[in-house]
């Protein structure tokens, strides 16, 4: 069954590579760049079609129902293969442009598909077709490669693939319908954001690109100064709204759109985000007011910058109004690093550890302290409000949450250590590693176009781990290696029998 999905992913990736050609009627002078997209797009479509047809023919020939079912951890292998295929195919236009090395092309593709926003592209000189290509990667990376496939095909194994990609909440009884609901909500917000951006003064091209980047919490901008280029409080306000929407679980969006506001405010992640922002914004305002030029001494401007940058860091979007994070005060660097580690909501377009895991870990700590301070005969309730119902401590997966946080921090410190080998200050390395692993995109100048190849590959791995998530990569990799070994053993035995 895996080859069938692999073929579909290859065809889907080919379509995403061809979509940037839609801007050519508006920018006809850029037709000279069309071959960057035509060749890899057509090749991926053809290869995907051949793989799918061959795999389906084999399945129908065997005629076994068991052949159509995904085995243990094959769902993880399918998701992992889908993401790697999309990244590889979408890196080709950057390579064909002749401007970027393979390392830089893969880095940019990973950054786009993982909705990170770290970039090696000089956006002030890049053609519109390449900028649109980056935004299209953000669009499909935000909803996920599996949801993109399930939008058209739910079929066998759809539910397992849906949950394997990290979508824990079902908006409908069927995985295909849930995928379509999420896509409709997602596309509707992008359309609304584009109109709002146009109203507050952006041109259409900037409005479309920034609306996609804000809602996907991706952070790619069409200007090197990011949102700071516009010098507009209205643009920043629209961006903050879109970033917050993008960081919410899609089930919360369904509650809001259907008027079930009580469920929205009972949701654990909503309360977590509110508490974190309530503490972080005043702290960031004070730090910016005291230390960050040109905001020093200007209360209003400091609060405005703090609101924007705090939301951008927590939602893992990566937009910025400050010129650079290189050289900012260590206290601000630490605050934004912590926010990037926390991240957005589970099942949203955001990255990070996720607010649900933080909420569960804090609840677990509270329960431990409370239980140790009360008598042995006292029965204390352990409940968490999530998914429109109350989960018990066992259902909330406390051990899995704590294990994930532990592994996540190991990856964070490993990334920090590798970056520090290149002579950067440890604080900056922590900031950059948190940004890459949390799929944020804020940078203090380490992962840039001129960075050494190992630095960019480290960033690519961290971004991929942060978006696809650690357990899926682990189990998917093991399953792929097991399948390869099994096929090799079968081939060897077949060859021996022939001899």
N, C-alpha and C positions, 0 to 999 in steps of 0.2 A: 504493500500500500504506500510505502514511503516514496518510491519512484513516481507514483501518480501525483502526489502532492508536490514533489520536487519539480516536476514538469509544469504544474500550475504556477508555482512560485516563479519559475524562470520566465514564463509567459507574462505574469504580472509585473515582474521587474522590467521586462522589455517594454511594456506599456508605459510604465512610469518614466522610462528614458525617452520615449517618443512624445510625451505630453508637453515638454517645454517648446516643441515646435509650434505650438498654438500661439506663441507670442510673435511669430515672424510676420503675420499680416500687419501688426502694429509697428514693427521695427524691420522693414524689408531689407535694410542695409545689412542686417545680420544673417541673411541667407547663406553667407559664406561659411557660417559656423554650423549649418544644418547637418553636415556629414558626421560631426561629433556624436550626434544622437541617432541618425538614421542607421548607420552601420551596426552599432551595438544593440540598438532596439530591435532591428529586423533579425539579427542573429539570435538574440535571446528568445524572440517569439518562435522562430523556426526550431531552435533546439528544444524549447519547452514543449512545442507541439509534437515533435518526434518522440520525446521521452514519455509524454502522457499517452500517446497512442500505443506505443510499444508496451508500456506497463499495463494498460487496460486490456490490451489483447491477451497478454499473458494471464491476467486475472480471470478473464472470461473463459479462457481455454481450460484453466484448472477447474473452474466451476465450483470452487469451494467457498462457502460463506465465511469460513474462518480466515481465508486469505484477505478478506476485505476489512478485517478488524485489526486495530492497532494493538500490539502486544505491550508487555510491561515496559514503560518508559519510552516507547516508540513515539508517543505524543511529544515528549521533550525533544527527541531527535528530529522530528518533523519541524517543530518550531525553530530549533537551532539551525537546521538546514535552510529553512525559509529566510531567516535573517541574514545568514552568510551569503546566500545567493543574491538577495536584493542589494547588499552592500557591494559585492564584487561587480555586478552588472552596472550599478550606478557610479562606480569609480572609473569606468572606461571613458566616458566623455572628458573627464579631467585629464586622463592620460593622453587621449587623442588630441587634446588642445595643444600639446607640446610645451605647456607652461609649467606643469606640475610633474614631479617625480611619482613613482608608484607609491612610495610612502606617503607623500602629501595627498595623493588622490584617494587612497584608502582612508586616511585620517579624515578628510573632508566628507567622504561618503558615510563613514561611521558616525561622524558628528551629526550629519543630517538625519540619518535613519534613527539614531538614538535620541533625537531632538535635544542635542547638547548645545550647539551653537559656537563651540570653539572652531576657529577658522584659520586657514592659511591662504585664503583668497583675498586679494586686494580689491575690495568691492567698489572702490571709486573708479577703477579701470576695467573691471570685468563687464562683458556684454550682458544685456538684459536677459538673453536666453539662458546664460549660466546662472544668473541670480534666480531666475524662475525655477531652474532645475533644483537648486538648493531648497527652495520653498516647497516644491512638490515632494521632495524627500521628507521634509518636516511634516507635511500633511499626512502622508501614509505611515510614517514612523510614529506619529502621534496616536493614531487609532490602532496601529499594530498590523503587521503583515498578515496575521491569521484572520483578524477581523476583515481585512480587505478581501481575502479569499472567501470567507464565510458569507460576505455580503451577497455574493453570487452563487455560492454553493455551500449548503450546510452538510448534507450527506452523512456518511458513516464516519464516526469519530469526531464529529463537529464539536460536541460538548466537551470532550476531553481536550481537544486543541484549544478551545475557548478558555478553559480554566488553566491550561498549561502556560498560556501566555500571560497569566496574571490577572485575568478578569474574573474576580471571585463572585461578583454580584450579577445576577441574571435580571435583565429588564423585561424578559418575556420567557415563557416556558421553553421555547426552542432557541438553540444557539444562533441559528441563522436570523431569526427575528430580532434577537438581542443585538446582533451585529448591525442589522439595518437600523434599528432604533438609535444606537450609538452614533452611527454614521450620519443619520439625519440631524440629530442634535448638534453634532460636531460641525457639520457643514452649515447648518442654520446660524450658529454662533459666528462662524467665519464670515458669512454673508452680512450679518448684522454689524460685525466689527468693521468690515470694509466700508459700509455706508457711513458709520460713525466717524471713521478716520477721514473719509472724504468730506464730511460736513465740517470737521475741525481744521481742514486746510491741506491735507495730503493730496497728492495726485493719485490717479487710479492705480498705477503700478506700485507705488509705495504702499498704498492702502491695502491692496490685496496681499502683498508680501508680508507686511507687518501684522496683519490680522491673522494670517496662518501661523506666523512665528510666535505671536503672543498666545494664541489659544492652544497651540501644540506645545507650549512652554519650551520652544526651541531657541529663540533668541537670535537667529540669523537676521541681519539688517541689510538694507541696500545702501547704507552709508557707514563709513568707518567710525563715525562718532556715535553710532547707534541711535537711540531715541533722543540723546542730547543734541543731535543735529537740528532738531526742529525747534528747540527753545520754546516749547509750548506747554503750558500747564494742562490745557485741554487734551492734547495728545497723550500726555502722561496719565491723565485720569482714565481715558479710554483704555490705555494699555494696562493699567492696574486692574481694571474690571475684567478684561480678557484673561490676564494672567491668573487671577483668582478663580475664574470659571474653569480654566484649563487644569488647575491643580485639584479640582474636586472630583470625587468618584461620580461616575455617570449615573448611578442610582440616585445620588443627591440631586442631580439635574432633573431627573424624572420627577422627584418629589416637588421641586420648585415649579416645574412646568405644569404640574397637576394640582398645585395649590396646597400640598400637604406640608406646610411650613413647620408644624410641630415635629414631624419626623426629621426635618433638616436640622433643627436645633438640638434634638436628642442625639443625633449621630455623633459618635465619639470623636471622629476626625474634625468635625466642625468646631467642637469645643476646644480641641487641642490647638487648631490653627488660630482661633480667637485669642487664647491665652498666650501663645507664643508671640503673636504680633503685638498684643497689649504690653508685653514686657520689652520686646525688641525695638519697637519704634521709638519710645522715649530714650532708650539707651543709645540707639544709633543717632538720634537727633542731637543728644548731648555731645557725643563723640565727634560728629561732623561739625557742629557749632564751634567746638574747641580746637579741632586739629586739621580739618580738611579745607584747603583753599579751593575755590574762592568763596566758600560758604562761611568761613570764620567770621564770627561776630554778627551774622545775619540769621535771626531766629526763624523767620518765615521760610527763607530759602533752605535752611538746614532741615526743618521739619519736612518740607516738600521732598527734598532729596532722600531723607531717611525713609519716608513712606514708600517711595518708589523702589529704592535699592533693597529694602528689607523684604518687600513683597517679591521682588525679582529673585532674590536669593532663596527664600522659603519655597516659592513655587517652582524653583529650578529652571527659570526661564533664561536668565542671563542677559537681559537687556540692561543697559546702563545709561545714566545721565552724567555721571562723573567721567572725566576724560580717561582716567586710568586708575587701577587699583595698585599699581606698582608704587611703593613708597608711602602708602597710607599708614596711619598710626596702628601699631600692633593690636590695640584693643578693638578697633574696628575690624581688622583682619580676622581676629579670633571670633568676633560676633558673627560675621558673615560666613565664616567656615562652619560654625556650629549650625547655622540656619541651613546651609547647603547639605550638611550631613542629615538633618531631619527630613527635609524634602516635603513633597505634597501628599495627596491622598492616594490610598491603594486603589488600583484600577483606573487611575486617571492618566493623563499624558505626562505627569511629572515624575521625577526620579527621587533619589535619596533613600534613606532607610524606610521612609513612609510614616505618616502621622499615626496610622493605626497601630503600628508596631511600638512607637513611642508611647502612645496612650495605654496599650496593653502592658508594656514594661513598667510604666509608672503605677498602674493599677496593681501589678504584681508586687511591686515594692511596698505599696501602701498596705496590701493584704498581709504581707509577711510581717511588717512592723505591728499591725493591729492584732494579728493572731498571737504574736509573741507577748503582747502586753495584756491579753485577756486570759481568763481561766481556761483550762483544758476542756471543761464541760460546756463552754460557750460555743454555740454554732453561729458562725459569721457568714452571711451570704456573699458570694463572689459572682458578680454579674457585670457584663459589659454591654452597653447599648450599641448595636451595630446591625446594619442591613434590615432596619425596621423591626427588629426583634431583640430580645435580651438573650445574650449568650452566657452560658456558664463558663467557669474558669477553664474547664476541660475543653469545651467547644472552641474557645478563643485561641487555642494552640499556644499556650504560654511558653512551653519548652521550645517549640519551633521558632517562635518570635525571638526569644533570647539567643538561640543558636544562630539565627540569621544575623542579628546585630553583632554578635561576636565575630562571625566570619566576615561580615562587611567591614568591621574595624580592622581586621587583619589585612584585608585588601587595601584599605585606606593607608595604613602605616607602611605596607610594602611599596605602594606607589610613591608615598612621601620619601621613603628611603632611596628609591631609584632616582628620583628627581634631584635629591640632595647630593648625589654622587657627581653631579655636573656643576657643583659650586654655588648653587642658589641658597639663599637663607632658608632655614627650616620652616619659618612661618609662611613664607611664600610657597614653599613646596607643599605644605599642608593645605593651603588655600587652593592651589592648583589641582592637587590630587582629589580634594573634596569636590571641586567643580567638575572634574572629569567623571569621577565615580558616581556623583549625584546627577549627572547629565545636565549641568547648569549652564556652563559656557562663560562665566565670568573669569577673567584672566588677569594675572599680574605680570604678564610678559614672558612666561616660560614656554608655553606651547604655542609658538608662532611659526611663520613660514621658514624662518632661518634657524629653527631649532634642530639639534642633531637628530638623526633618524631614530635612535633608541628612545629618545624623549617622546617623539610623536607616536611610535609604536606602543610605548607604555600608556600614553593617553588613549590610543585606540582600544587597547585591551580594557582599560578602566571604564571607558564609556560603554563598551559592549557589555561588560559584566553588570554595570549599573542599570542598563535599560532592560536587558533580557533576564536579568536576575540570576543569582549565584547557583541556586539549586537546579534550575533548568539547564544551565550550562554544564553543570557537573553530571547530572543524570543523562542529559542528551549526548554528551561526549562519550560517556561510558557505553551507551547503547549503540552509537555509531561504530565505535571500535569493536564491540562484540559482534555486530552484524558483518563488519568487514572480515573479522577473523573467521566467522562461521562460513562465509562465502569462499574464502581462500581454502579452508579445510575441505569444503565440498568439492571445489575445483581440483584440489590435489588428489582426493580419493577417486574422483571420476577419471582423472588422467591415469592413475595407477590401474584402475579396472580396464581401461582401454588397452594398456600395455599388456 
